[in-house]
């Protein structure tokens, strides 16, 4: 009798864990995560081969707007698109949820800075009037186990974000 009860308790525990894991994995992240932009613009990446190098930058937070906790391991892909182009210009994959995110909870600040951008000869103040400049859009996706969920699309603001000095603890 005791062994049957023990087996039943073990079965219920395993079944409960499996159902819990399945429900976390079946959550539609496009309906459970929202993106809150904090800052966008063109990061002043210094000089590259004697030219000003400015890269699109989107800084944001993720918020669990669903009713169930979201487990760690969700990655974020940010894809940068130039206005009028048929495909993405650049993209990067970042850690999104490094710990379980309870309903209503937000992540810390996440910064997506494209590895490539614009090289400009001349004053940075003339950047947005340059004939080759095109506005950029950042498309944000969440990824879990190979499935991408579209979270939002954000126009990169026409502002230059000053270069952060590494001597002050910034990258």
PyMOL commands that set and color helices and strands:
alter all, ss='L'
color gray80, all
select helices_A, chain A and resi 2-25+29-32+124-129+166-168
alter helices_A, ss='H'
color red, helices_A
select strands_A, chain A and resi 33-48+51-64+75-82+90-95+110-113+118-120+136-144+147-155+160-161
alter strands_A, ss='S'
color yellow, strands_A
deselect
rebuild
show_as cartoon
